[in-house]
Amino acid sequence: MKILLDECVPIGITPFLEKEGGEVHHVTTLNLSGMRNGPLYDIAKEKYDFFLTTDRHFRNPKKFPPTPTLTVIYLRVVPPTIETIEKALKNCISQVPLSQLKGKLVILRENSFDIHE
C-alpha cells in the first residue's frame, strides 16, 4: 500500500506506517512542498492508496472526494505530533482493517474516527 503524507504531517510517523506495511512518501522528500491542493490531490489519486493530511480543505468530499482507489485520512488530532497521530491511527486500525477504508474519507481524532463514503 502506497501512502502519501502531506507536508503538514510529521515525517517521523513514517516508521510506524512502514511497520503497518506501507510504502511511505512525504511531500517534502518528493519536492512537492508548497504545491496547491488540487494538483497534489491529482498526484495522490494517480499514484497512492492513502493520503494523510491535517489540511482541513481535504475533509470536503465535494472538492476532494475519495476515489475507489484513494483513501483520504484527515488527521484532526491536537496537537498533530507523531505520538498523537500514531495513537489515533492505532485506534482506527484496531477497529477497522485498512482494506475496509479503501476509497473513503476518514476523519481521525485522537480517540475516535468517522468514515464517510
C-alpha positions in Angstrom: 0.0 0.0 0.0 1.4 3.4 -1.0 0.9 6.2 1.4 1.5 9.9 0.7 2.0 12.3 3.7 1.1 15.9 3.2 3.8 18.4 4.2 1.8 19.3 7.4 2.1 15.7 8.6 5.3 14.9 10.6 7.7 12.8 8.6 8.5 11.0 11.8 5.3 9.0 11.5 6.9 7.1 8.6 8.4 4.2 10.6 5.0 3.4 12.2 3.3 3.3 8.8 6.1 1.2 7.3 5.7 -1.3 10.1 2.0 -1.4 9.1 3.0 -2.4 5.6 3.1 0.9 3.9 5.4 2.3 1.3 5.5 5.9 2.6 6.4 9.1 0.7 6.4 12.6 2.2 5.6 15.6 0.1 8.8 17.3 1.2 11.0 14.4 0.0 9.2 14.4 -3.3 10.0 18.1 -3.8 6.3 18.9 -3.8 6.3 21.3 -0.9 4.0 24.3 -1.5 2.1 22.6 -4.2 -1.6 23.7 -4.4 -4.1 21.3 -3.1 -5.8 20.4 -6.4 -2.6 19.3 -8.2 -1.4 17.5 -5.1 -4.7 15.7 -4.8 -4.4 14.7 -8.5 -1.0 13.1 -7.8 -2.4 11.3 -4.8 -5.3 9.9 -6.8 -3.0 8.7 -9.5 -0.2 7.1 -7.5 -1.3 6.4 -3.9 -3.7 4.3 -1.9 -3.8 6.6 1.2 -3.3 10.4 1.6 -2.8 11.7 5.1 -3.2 15.3 5.9 -4.1 17.9 8.6 -5.2 20.4 5.9 -8.9 20.9 6.7 -9.7 21.6 3.0 -9.2 17.9 2.2 -12.1 17.0 4.5 -14.5 18.4 1.9 -15.6 15.4 -0.1 -17.2 17.6 -2.8 -13.8 19.3 -3.5 -11.6 16.3 -2.8 -13.7 13.1 -3.0 -12.3 9.8 -2.1 -12.0 7.6 -5.2 -12.3 3.8 -5.5 -8.5 3.6 -5.1 -7.7 6.6 -2.8 -8.5 6.9 0.9 -8.1 10.4 2.3 -7.3 10.5 6.0 -7.9 13.9 7.6 -5.9 14.0 10.8 -7.9 16.1 13.3 -5.6 15.4 16.2 -4.4 18.2 18.5 -1.5 18.7 18.6 -0.6 16.8 15.4 2.5 15.2 16.8 3.9 11.8 16.0 2.6 10.4 19.2 -1.0 11.7 18.8 -1.2 10.7 15.2 0.2 7.2 15.9 -2.3 6.8 18.8 -5.2 7.8 16.5 -4.1 5.5 13.7 -3.6 2.6 16.1 -7.1 3.2 17.5 -8.6 3.2 14.0 -6.7 0.2 12.6 -7.5 -1.9 15.7 -11.2 -1.4 14.9 -11.3 -1.3 11.1 -8.8 -3.0 8.8 -7.1 -0.7 6.3 -8.6 -2.6 3.5 -12.1 -1.6 4.6 -11.1 2.1 4.5 -10.3 1.9 0.8 -12.0 4.7 -1.2 -13.3 6.5 1.8 -12.8 9.8 3.7 -11.6 9.1 7.2 -11.7 11.9 9.8 -9.4 10.8 12.5 -9.4 12.2 16.0 -7.2 11.1 18.9 -9.8 8.8 20.4 -12.4 8.4 17.7 -12.9 8.5 13.9 -15.6 8.9 11.3 -15.7 7.1 8.0 -17.5 8.8 5.0 -18.3 7.2 1.7 
